[in-house]
Amino acid sequence: MPNQFDLFQQVCPDLVPIDGAPCSHYIKKGLCTLGNHFRCPEYIIRNEPALSFTAIDDYSICHRKFFWGWYHGLQLVEKSWPLQRGGWASKILGWLHSSKLTSEEAVSKYKIFIEELIKQTTNPEDENKLYGHIDIWKMKAIFDVYIEMEMHTLKGTTEYEFRWNEPDLPKVHGFIDLVEFVAYDHFGYEFKWTSDADNYRKFVIEDQLRAYFIGDPDINRMTVRCFVPPDTRQKSNTKKQLGESIFDFYERMMVDIRKTATERYFVDRTYWRTEFDLEDYKNKAARTAKEIINYLKEGGIEPFYQNKKACDHPFNCDFKSICENGIKDPFAMEIYKRRNK
């Protein structure tokens, strides 16, 4: 019996044909067992790529970023500081809003975690970090007021999983930060830790919300909640006055956050399903999947061209050093590793 995959063009140079699968190195979810590959191109061109909103967004921003991150599974060994803070905030919010934990249990987990972060960032040899990194104290002030105002008592399913299940569309899979179930409605929440809430205005976050609305037809409303840490500076010693301790600084931040909490520090923007053109995003996802297949058929990195204007916006791209130095084998660089398969 002929192998069903023989009908397609061979793309991978390491292909070892086998009945019932695109290659003997193939493993589930379109991945490859070989160390020099992450995803299986033979599987992708036959089944279309399984994407996420982030993958589609990366592809839209810069094809080369998508090539290194999604296709090759490349990532930094140590995440950038903004990404680390965003990850910590996400973990905390996952506890605080999870229906699997009582409010008391969630707050207890948060307190243990934030104190551990303070300890981990303490450096007795650095006068600016004698009691931990100032950004962690800002995070602590934000969440302490958040809990004090009982905004954390909203409960639902955190890291709510969705999958697109529509004919003629690529497989798009992802997670929504929080989904609240009210009668027959699903209300979604997307949390953002950011220095400016306008970084996530409707025009910017539109595609992400459209992916969510398509992924769960029962979601009729999405709220984007931005957590904006204080830009206040700790007072330093001068000839005219003494500076303030980190503890006094923390208390001063708390007072300021309480005054303008929902106007400045916890900014909610709510959007309804009917506000968005979902068909347009479906078409964008379908075109993206087809382009990826065509580029893989061409072979090599060249079809995945660079958008050099995206290297520093909104943050430095994780793969900027590869592109700047024309490096062909980034896995030889100590700052990178491959994601787990």
QUIGINOR-V946223 format. One record per residue. RES is the residue in three letters. PHI is phi in whole degrees, -180 to 180 (NA if undefined). D_FIRST is the distance of its C-alpha to the first C-alpha in Angstrom with 2 decimals. Layout:
RES,PHI,D_FIRST ; RES,PHI,D_FIRST
This chain:
MET,NA,0.00 ; PRO,-67,3.84 ; ASN,-68,6.53 ; GLN,-59,8.74 ; PHE,-83,11.63 ; ASP,-68,11.06 ; LEU,-74,12.81 ; PHE,-108,15.93 ; GLN,-69,18.63 ; GLN,-76,18.97 ; VAL,-115,22.30 ; CYS,-82,22.83 ; PRO,-69,23.97 ; ASP,-100,22.96 ; LEU,-63,19.28 ; VAL,-124,17.08 ; PRO,-59,13.39 ; ILE,-155,11.56 ; ASP,-66,8.68 ; GLY,83,10.48 ; ALA,-152,13.48 ; PRO,-68,14.98 ; CYS,-168,16.25 ; SER,-69,17.10 ; HIS,-89,20.67 ; TYR,-70,20.10 ; ILE,-129,22.25 ; LYS,-55,23.00 ; LYS,72,25.02 ; GLY,77,23.55 ; LEU,-105,25.27 ; CYS,-129,24.66 ; THR,-77,25.72 ; LEU,-69,27.08 ; GLY,-69,30.84 ; ASN,-94,30.91 ; HIS,-133,28.81 ; PHE,-113,29.46 ; ARG,-102,26.95 ; CYS,-93,23.38 ; PRO,-65,23.50 ; GLU,-63,19.73 ; TYR,-68,19.79 ; ILE,-63,22.97 ; ILE,-72,21.95 ; ARG,-94,18.94 ; ASN,-119,20.92 ; GLU,71,24.51 ; PRO,-71,26.94 ; ALA,-87,28.44 ; LEU,-113,32.12 ; SER,-127,35.56 ; PHE,-58,38.84 ; THR,-60,39.92 ; ALA,-65,36.90 ; ILE,-64,37.50 ; ASP,-66,41.19 ; ASP,-60,40.69 ; TYR,-63,38.53 ; SER,-67,41.31 ; ILE,-74,43.98 ; CYS,-161,42.41 ; HIS,-61,38.87 ; ARG,-68,39.56 ; LYS,-59,40.63 ; PHE,-63,37.36 ; PHE,-60,35.42 ; TRP,-74,37.19 ; GLY,-79,37.49 ; TRP,-86,34.30 ; TYR,-74,31.68 ; HIS,-96,33.07 ; GLY,66,34.66 ; LEU,-81,37.99 ; GLN,-152,41.18 ; LEU,-69,44.73 ; VAL,-63,45.61 ; GLU,-119,48.76 ; LYS,-65,48.77 ; SER,-63,51.58 ; TRP,-60,54.66 ; PRO,-60,54.12 ; LEU,-69,50.56 ; GLN,-63,51.85 ; ARG,-63,54.53 ; GLY,-62,52.12 ; GLY,-66,49.87 ; TRP,-66,52.90 ; ALA,-62,54.09 ; SER,-62,50.68 ; LYS,-63,50.70 ; ILE,-61,54.25 ; LEU,-67,53.54 ; GLY,-61,50.48 ; TRP,-73,52.88 ; LEU,-61,55.75 ; HIS,-103,53.85 ; SER,-73,51.38 ; SER,-72,51.98 ; LYS,-80,50.85 ; LEU,-120,54.09 ; THR,-72,57.67 ; SER,-60,59.75 ; GLU,-66,61.68 ; GLU,-65,58.60 ; ALA,-65,57.18 ; VAL,-64,60.51 ; SER,-62,60.84 ; LYS,-63,57.45 ; TYR,-61,58.47 ; LYS,-62,61.85 ; ILE,-63,60.43 ; PHE,-66,57.84 ; ILE,-68,60.35 ; GLU,-67,62.83 ; GLU,-68,60.20 ; LEU,-63,59.38 ; ILE,-62,63.10 ; LYS,-62,63.31 ; GLN,-64,60.28 ; THR,-99,61.80 ; THR,-80,65.29 ; ASN,-137,66.63 ; PRO,-65,70.19 ; GLU,-93,70.45 ; ASP,-118,69.78 ; GLU,-63,72.64 ; ASN,-85,70.33 ; LYS,-130,68.02 ; LEU,-62,70.54 ; TYR,-124,69.38 ; GLY,104,65.82 ; HIS,-70,64.29 ; ILE,-62,66.09 ; ASP,-66,62.84 ; ILE,-72,62.09 ; TRP,-67,65.57 ; LYS,-66,64.89 ; MET,-64,61.71 ; LYS,-62,63.75 ; ALA,-62,66.42 ; ILE,-60,63.89 ; PHE,-75,62.20 ; ASP,-65,65.49 ; VAL,-72,66.86 ; TYR,-56,63.60 ; ILE,-72,63.99 ; GLU,-59,67.74 ; MET,-84,67.18 ; GLU,62,64.65 ; MET,-74,61.98 ; HIS,-82,59.53 ; THR,-78,59.91 ; LEU,-65,57.28 ; LYS,-122,54.37 ; GLY,-178,50.75 ; THR,-92,47.21 ; THR,-90,47.06 ; GLU,52,43.90 ; TYR,-73,42.55 ; GLU,-87,38.80 ; PHE,-136,37.30 ; ARG,-142,33.97 ; TRP,-74,33.45 ; ASN,-134,31.48 ; GLU,-129,31.67 ; PRO,-62,29.09 ; ASP,67,28.80 ; LEU,-120,30.46 ; PRO,-66,29.30 ; LYS,-80,29.25 ; VAL,-112,32.83 ; HIS,-132,34.03 ; GLY,-173,37.51 ; PHE,-136,40.64 ; ILE,-104,44.02 ; ASP,-54,47.04 ; LEU,-154,48.52 ; VAL,-126,47.97 ; GLU,-101,50.85 ; PHE,-103,50.27 ; VAL,-126,53.20 ; ALA,53,52.95 ; TYR,-98,50.05 ; ASP,-105,50.07 ; HIS,-115,48.41 ; PHE,-113,50.58 ; GLY,-101,49.02 ; TYR,-133,50.77 ; GLU,-118,49.87 ; PHE,-101,52.08 ; LYS,-132,53.04 ; TRP,-98,55.25 ; THR,-150,56.87 ; SER,-78,60.12 ; ASP,-150,60.35 ; ALA,-61,59.13 ; ASP,-71,58.92 ; ASN,-65,55.96 ; TYR,-127,54.04 ; ARG,-70,55.63 ; LYS,-55,53.59 ; PHE,-60,52.64 ; VAL,-78,51.21 ; ILE,-97,49.34 ; GLU,-54,48.20 ; ASP,-63,44.49 ; GLN,-63,44.29 ; LEU,-68,45.92 ; ARG,-65,43.74 ; ALA,-62,40.61 ; TYR,-69,42.21 ; PHE,-63,43.23 ; ILE,-70,39.73 ; GLY,-68,38.28 ; ASP,-134,40.63 ; PRO,-61,41.84 ; ASP,-85,44.58 ; ILE,-81,46.31 ; ASN,-107,49.13 ; ARG,-141,51.25 ; MET,-125,50.70 ; THR,-112,53.57 ; VAL,-96,53.50 ; ARG,-108,55.95 ; CYS,-96,57.09 ; PHE,-102,58.84 ; VAL,-110,61.22 ; PRO,-67,62.87 ; PRO,-61,66.56 ; ASP,-97,67.47 ; THR,-62,70.79 ; ARG,-107,71.97 ; GLN,-71,73.66 ; LYS,-71,77.33 ; SER,-100,78.27 ; ASN,-68,81.62 ; THR,-132,84.06 ; LYS,-67,87.74 ; LYS,-96,88.63 ; GLN,-153,86.40 ; LEU,-81,84.27 ; GLY,-75,80.54 ; GLU,-111,78.73 ; SER,-71,76.75 ; ILE,-62,73.06 ; PHE,-73,74.12 ; ASP,-67,76.60 ; PHE,-62,74.02 ; TYR,-60,71.57 ; GLU,-65,74.26 ; ARG,-66,75.11 ; MET,-64,71.50 ; MET,-58,71.38 ; VAL,-61,74.49 ; ASP,-68,73.08 ; ILE,-64,69.69 ; ARG,-60,71.48 ; LYS,-67,73.57 ; THR,-129,70.77 ; ALA,-53,67.72 ; THR,-81,65.81 ; GLU,-85,67.19 ; ARG,-126,66.23 ; TYR,-105,64.26 ; PHE,-125,62.02 ; VAL,-102,61.10 ; ASP,-100,59.12 ; ARG,-133,57.66 ; THR,-110,56.00 ; TYR,-132,53.62 ; TRP,-110,52.24 ; ARG,-50,48.86 ; THR,-67,50.55 ; GLU,-79,51.84 ; PHE,-118,48.46 ; ASP,-88,46.16 ; LEU,-74,42.85 ; GLU,-63,40.90 ; ASP,-62,42.00 ; TYR,-72,40.54 ; LYS,-59,37.25 ; ASN,-65,37.05 ; LYS,-63,38.01 ; ALA,-64,35.26 ; ALA,-65,32.63 ; ARG,-66,33.97 ; THR,-60,34.05 ; ALA,-61,30.37 ; LYS,-66,29.44 ; GLU,-64,31.82 ; ILE,-60,30.41 ; ILE,-62,26.88 ; ASN,-63,28.44 ; TYR,-66,30.53 ; LEU,-65,27.69 ; LYS,-65,25.87 ; GLU,-67,29.14 ; GLY,87,29.18 ; GLY,80,32.23 ; ILE,-89,35.17 ; GLU,-56,36.97 ; PRO,-62,35.51 ; PHE,-88,36.72 ; TYR,-73,40.33 ; GLN,-89,43.40 ; ASN,-116,45.98 ; LYS,-68,48.97 ; LYS,-75,51.16 ; ALA,-97,49.10 ; CYS,-64,49.67 ; ASP,-122,52.75 ; HIS,-133,52.34 ; PRO,-80,52.83 ; PHE,-128,52.52 ; ASN,-61,51.53 ; CYS,-63,47.78 ; ASP,-59,46.20 ; PHE,-108,44.66 ; LYS,-59,47.78 ; SER,-65,48.57 ; ILE,-67,45.19 ; CYS,-68,45.74 ; GLU,-62,49.44 ; ASN,-101,48.89 ; GLY,61,45.81 ; ILE,-81,43.92 ; LYS,-95,40.33 ; ASP,-126,39.62 ; PRO,-66,41.28 ; PHE,-70,39.81 ; ALA,-82,42.40 ; MET,-87,45.09 ; GLU,-69,46.55 ; ILE,-83,46.97 ; TYR,-118,43.24 ; LYS,-148,40.48 ; ARG,-97,36.91 ; ARG,-62,36.42 ; ASN,-65,34.92 ; LYS,-91,31.19
